[in-house]
Amino acid sequence: MDKIIRFESQEETQGLLGAQDTNLKNIEREFKVKLTLRGGHLNIRGGAANIKKAAQLVDYLLQGLRSGSAAIGETDLACLIANLKKDKSVPAVGQLDTGITRSCSGKQIGPRTAGQKDYVEAIRKHDIVFGIGPAGTGKTYLAMACAVEALKKQEVRRIILTRPAIEAGESLGFLPGDLEAKISPYLRPLYDALYDMMEAGRIENYIETGIIEVAPLAYMRGRTLNDAFIILDEAQNCTAEQMKMFLTRLGFDSKAVITGDMTQSDLPAGKPIGLLQAQDILKEIPGIKFIYFSGSDVVRHQLVQRIIEAYERNNQ
């Protein structure tokens, strides 16, 4: 069985193929079809169900190119393929073209899945947002992008990044260095995301002047955080007391985003998980929004998505 899709221009053809025909090769591999480019049209050969999904994806990519969108990258393509393989529909063309900010290299940073789009919209509309789901779904990265953009637009005066310094197998007292050196490894993922989005010199200046603060959760106690964008990362490692303490730090004209993965808590057995308790206690409060991510929202290397899905199958 075959299906033919026609192109309107050479630019359209090149945009669909990707660098070194990467896009076509990925579509062939994932949907088990054969794609053949002949003149001004693309021939799709394979089983009926696979042809239908592959053609749907090709049509989607062409619509995007014809509407003026940039050629799709490999990571975005992987997300679309994953949705179609799970019999989920692809988003409408332009639905995800809601860039938040740009990286230091000029690349636009924004949501790549429907779940991520809901997350970004929730952050824009609500003062407290919980992003809960597996690794690789962009919970922290997108929250950081929203924080950087809010600072650029002068919607807040400072960014505060925090996470619990939970001892996972090693005692902090036995690690070398002073307190800052002991805690720094716990905060490194936050720095990594930040350095993707801002120049190193500006970040260092902002940290020196207090415009950006990266600190362990314990340092939040007793403070009132006004006019700030606050991100609490790895919240599954917060105790119930710590979560309450953090949430009650929110001051005027501030916004808080709490991210975590319920399956990766390092709290001792029997210790109540603050993120889980907050979910039960706060879910009906107006102004607070919970967004839940799944494996289909993973935007890291394709193997990461497959690893997560394999572990989910094993747990079930």
C-alpha positions, 0 to 999 in steps of 0.5 A: 500500500502506498500514499503520495504527498506532494511538495510545493517548493524545494525549500519545503522539501529540504525543511522536511528532510532535515540535515542529511535526511535525518527526519525521513530516516527517523520517520522510516525507523519509528513507523516501519515505512519506506519513504521515497522522494521522487521529484516533487512528491514523497511516496510512503509505503508500508502497512496501512496503520503505519502509513496513516501515522507517518502521513499524518506526521508529514502533513503536520510538518508541511503545514508548519513549514507552509505557515512560516514556522522554522524547520522542526528539530530532531527532539521536537520530531521525537516528541511528535513521533512518540505521541502518534505511536501512542495513538495520541494526536499531534498538536495543532500547527502553531499550538506549541510555538509559544517561545518563552525566552532564548538561550545564549546561543539564540535558540528559542526555548519553549514548550515542546509537548501539550503537557509542557504548554499547559505547564507554561500557561499555568505558570503565567496565570497562577501564583503557585504551580506544582509540576510533577512528573518523571525526569526529562519532562522540562519541569525545572528547565521551563520554570527557569525559562519563565523566571528569566523572562519575568526578570527581563520584563521586570515583572519581578526584581529577583530570582530565587532558586532552591532545593533541599540538600538531602543526604543521599548515601553520604553525610555532608559532614564527611564531604571535603570543603566548607559549607558552600563547597559541600552544598554546591553539588546539590545546586549544580542542576539549577546552575546548569539550566541558568547558564543555558539562558544567560551569559556567565558574566551577567549571572555572576553579577546578578548573584553578587548583587542578590538579583539571583540567589541559589541556596539550599531550602533551609536558608528560606526559613524565616524569610518573606520573599516579595517581588520574586520568582521562586523555584523549588526543585526536587520537592519530592525530598521535602518533608511536610514541615519543609514544604509548609515552610517554603509555601508560607515564604511567598510574599507580595508580587511573587510567584512560586514553582515547585517541581518534583518526581514522586518516584525519586524521593530520597527521604528516609522510609516512613518520613512523610513526603511534603510534595505528596501531602501538599497535593492532597491538602492544596488541590482545591485552593484557587490560585494554585495549579497542579500539572502532571507530566507523563513519559510522553512529555520527555524531551531528552534523548529518545533513549531516556523516554524508552528507559522511563517507559521500561521502568513504568512497565516493570513497576506495573 
